[in-house]
Amino acid sequence: MRYFATIIFVACMFVGLVPAGLAAAESNGKTFTNRKEAGPDYKLQGEYAGEFTSDERDGKLGIQVIALGGGKFRAIAYIGGLPGDGWTAGGEKYTGEGEFRNGLVEFIPEGSDSETSPRAILKDDKITVMQDKKTVAELKKVQRKSPTLKSRPPKGAIVLFDGSNTDEWENGKLVDKKLLGATGAATKRKFGDHSLHVEFRTPFMPEARGQGRGNSGVYIQGRYECQVLDSFGLEGEDNECGGIYSISKPAVNMCYPPLTWQTYDIDFTAARYDEKGKKTKNARVTIKHNGVPIYEDLEIKHGTPGYHPEGSEPDSLFLQDHGNPVVFRNIWVVEK
């Protein structure tokens, strides 16, 4: 029974027991593209991993801390571990908010200040969970990296961007002399069936919300958008990072914190058309986000808005401009 009591304790620790998620689209406040300049809130934001203990068993616990601006934070607790590392969509998670004061952020049950109440203290890259003045969990800050980050293009691949120039792109613009900006750039080459590797980084916009927080998109064949967004700690919907816009949400929200390099590895089979131009088979796609499958052979029944409609001919890779300084690197394609 102590195991279940521990679970209930962790649930109570995160205020309100309401679904995780930020508010609707709103873009305001400062935008940071450099970790060194991102300020103290950014240093506290991130992922924390550890275990809780009980008389019966040990259990993994993951917490994502999201900066909301002005020293305020939201924390999402995942029973079983971080997303993609023990926790899966539909699993137990709880949310609450805290504020930086006196050198730490403290999360306690809503409306309670009792010394015996459970509380979580975030300080110096560590979260300590206390109850009855006893430590029941300690979580350390972790910085996960995609296993396909900086993957080298295989033999026969078409390198679309390696940081040296934008020769393969229409409207391509270099950022910081080595990155590709989200400027509505489209490849000069057009593709049918192919595999794609692309790396992206969203800015840190702590006071922005929803669709105003690091928004762009990777349009496969110029027709099907895989959303790019700072969705760290969100639900994982079709209009959030990894979502196929208006069609399907990812199997799990694998979005890392902003200013962290992330990867999409995409295997795409184009829609098929007969000689009269009638579609006979829908497009299909398999996508790994930061190395974790979020779609496996997903049928894409229609195109997504924002660039080109569906069609029978090969088409370009398109990187959406949504007004936020998202950047890309290490982009290559293998045609099938």
N, C-alpha and C positions, 0 to 999 in steps of 0.2 A: 504493500500500500504506500510505502514511502516514495516509491518511484513515481506513482501517479500524483502524489502530493507535490513532488518536485516539479512535475509538468505543470500542475495548476499554479504553483508559485511563479514559474517563469511566465505563464500566461498573465497572471495578475500584475506582474511587474510592468508590463507594457500597457500603458494607460488606455482604457476605453474599449479594448477588444474590438476595434473597428478594422475593416479591410485596409490593407496597405494601399497607398496611391497618392499622388500629388494632385493638385487642383487642375482645372481646365486651363487651356492655353493662355499664357500671360508672359510676356517678355519685358523685363525691366531690370534696372540695377546694373552692376558691373559684370563685365565679361573678362575672364582670364584664359589665356592660352599658354601660360608658362607656370609650372608648379612653384618656382622660386618666388613668383610675384602673387601667388594665389591667396596668401594670408593665413592666419591661424585657424580659421574654420576648416580650410582644406586639409590641414594636417590632422585634424580630428576625424574628418569624414573618411569612410572606407569600410573594409570588411574585417571582422574579428571572428576567430574560430577557437573552439575549446570544447570542454566536456563538463557536464554537470554530474554530480555524484549522488548516489542513494545507497541504502542498505542492500538493495536487490540487484542493481546493475549500474553501469555507467552509460551515459548517452551523449551523443554529439550535439553541439549547439553552435549555430552560426548567427551572427548579428551583423546587419548592414546599417551603418550610420550615415544619414544623408543630411548635408548642410542645407539649411533653409534661409541663410542670410542673417546677419545681425547677431551671431552667437547662438542661434536657435537650431535645433537638430530634430530629426525624426529617426527613430530606431525601429528596425524590423527584426524580430527574433524568429529564427527558423529552427523548429524542432527536428533534429536529425542531421543538421549540418547546413552549410551554405548551398544555394542553388547550384545544381550540377555536381555537388560534392556531398551527397547524402539526402538533401531535400529535393523533392520533385513536386511539380505543379499539383495543387490540390492538397498538399500536406499542411500540417499545422503551422501557422505563423501568427504573430501578434505584433501590434504596433503601438508606439507611444512617442511622446516628445519630451525634450529636456532643453535646458539652457545653460550656457557656459557661465559659471560663477565661481570665484575664488579658486581658479586654477583647475576646475573639473566640471564635468557634466554629470548630473545625477538624475536618474529616472526612478520615480517612486510611484506607488499606486495613487490614482487620482483621489484627492480629498483626504489623504492620510499623511500624518507626520509622526506617527508612532515609531519609537525606536525598534519595536519588534516587527515592523512592516518590512517586507522584502524591498530591496533597493539594488540598483545597478549603478556603479560608479565608473565613469570613463575618465581615465587620467593616464598620461604618459604611454600612449599606444597600448593600453590594456583596459579591459572591462572586468571589474570584480563584482560578482553577484553575492549579496549578503542576505541572510535571514537569521533572526534571533542572534545577531552579532557573530554569526558563523559564516565563513565563506563556503558557498555551495557550487560556485563555478568561477573559473578564471579564463578569460579569453584574450588571446594576443592578436595584435593587428597582423594581417597577412596581405600580401600583394600578389595576387594570382596573375599568371601570364598564360596566354594562349599557347598550346603546344605547337601551333603552326605559325607562330609569330616569326617573321623574317625568313619564312620558307623560301628556298631558292627555286626558281622556275626549272622544271624538268627539261630534258632534251626535247626539242621540237616545240616548246612553248613560245607564244608570242608575248613579248614583254611590252606592256602598254605604258608602264611608268616605273622608272627606277631612280628617280630623283634628279636626273641629269638634264632633262628637257621635257617639253610638252609636244614634241613632234607628232605623236600619235593622236592628238586631240584637237577638236574644234573648240574654241573658247577656253582652252586650258591655260591656267595661270599658276605660276610658281609662287609658293608662300615660303618665306624664310630660305629661299634659294634652293630648297630640296624637297618640298612637299607640294602636293597638288591640292589646290583649293576647291571647295564646293561651289563652283561658279557656273553651274549649268553646263559643264563640259561633257562632250560626247565624243566617242572614239570615231576616227575616220574610217576604220575598218568596221565591217558589219559581220555579225556572227549568227550561225544557226545553232546546232547542238554544240555545247562546249562546257568545259569546267573553268571556273573562275576563282582566283585568289585575290582578295583585296583587304588591305589594312586601313583602319580609320581611327580617328581620335576626335572625341567631342570636347568642346570647351567647358570650363567651369563657370556656371551661371547660377549662383546660389539663390538669387532672388527671383529667378524666372520659374515658370511653372508649365507643366504639360508640354504642348507642342511648341512652346517658345523656348525650350531648353535644349539647345544643341541639335537642331533639326536639319536633316538632309535625307537623302535616299539613294540607294543603289538600284537603278532600273535595269534589270536583266533583259537583254535584247531590246532595251528602250521601251518595254511594254509592261513589265511586271516589277513593281517597286518592293524591294526589301527595305523596310524603314531603317533609317539611322536616327537615333535620338538619345539624349541622356535620359535613359529609362532606369537608371540605377535605383533599385528599391521599389519599382512600380509593379503593377500586376502582371504585365506581359500581354498586352492586347494587340490587335492587328494594326493599330496606328502607333505602336511603340517599337522600340528597337528589336529587330528580328521579325517583326510582323510583316506579312504580305498584305499590304494596305487594302482594306475592305474585303479581304478574302479569308485570311486565317491568322490566328495568333500562334506564337511559337509554343512548342511543347513545354519550355521552361524559359523564364527570363534570365538569360545569361549575360546581361549587360554589366560590365565592370564600371567602376567609378569614372567620372569624367577626367580628362587628361591622361587616361590610360590607353595605350594602344590595344586595339581589338581586331579580331579577324572574322571575315566571312569566307568560308570555303563552300563553293556552290557548284553543284552538278546539274546541268540544265538540259532538258530535251524539249526542243521546240514543238509547237503545235503543228499538226499535219493538215494539209489542204488538198482537195482534188483538183483536177484540171480546170474546173469551172470556178475555182476560188472558194468553194464551200469547205468550212472546217470539218474535218473527219475525226481528229483526235485533239484533245486538249494538251497544252504544255504540261510538263511535269518537272518537279525540282526537289533536290535533296540539299539541305543547307546545314552546315555546322557553324555555330557561333561560338567563338573562342574554344573550338575543338569539340564542343558538345552538340550532338544532333538535335536540331530544333524542328526539322521537317525531314521525313524520309519518304521519298517518292510521292510527294504531294501533288495532286492534280489541281492545276490552276484553270478554273473554268472560264475565266474572262480576264481581260486586261485591267490595269489599274490606271486611274486618272493621273495627269500631270505631265505626260510627254506624248508618246506615239500610241495609236490604237493597234490592236492585234492585226496581223497580216501574214501572208504566206512567205514573204521574202525575209532573208536575214536582216538584222538591224543592229544598231550601235549599243554599246554600253553607255549609260547616261548617269551622271552624278548630279543630283538635284541641288540647286541653289535655293535655300529657304531663309537666307539672310543671317545665318549664324556661321561663325568661323570654324566649321568642321574641316578637317584636312585628311588627305589620303596618301598612301605610299604603297610601294611594292605590289603593283597590280599586274597580273599576268593571266593569260588565257591559254588553254589547251583545246584545240578544236577536235571534234569527234567525227 
